[in-house]
Amino acid sequence: MDRKGGREIVVEFERIERIRRTAPTILMWCPECQKEVEHIRVEEAANLFGTAESDISWFLDGNNCHRSVIGENEHVACVGSLLDAMNRRKWSMRNGEFLRMSFPNENKNKENSAIEEDV
């Protein structure tokens, strides 16, 4: 019996992980929010999300998050504006992996499984 055609079956598994991490925040005035809100150091935000500081800065700038400079060139971001930006963009990224898919320098490792089958 000759096989003239085949069929490909692809099965994708989506995995969402819940990871709890904490980072210290600073309560200070946000000029854009016009109120006292929590801020996070950009360096701490990068550690919190497991990415490079340049990537988190890229995200903050690209999503109009509120930023300030304190002390000697220490950059902080308004937590409220950061969370708003994340909520606007979340779930538009594959696999619910918000930041991994949002940063330009991040390695793009595929974790999806595929099964190919000829019939």
Beta strands, then each sheet from edge to edge (+ up, - down):
strand 1: 26-30
strand 2: 35-41
strand 3: 67-70
strand 4: 74-78
sheet 1: 1+ 2- 4+ 3-
end
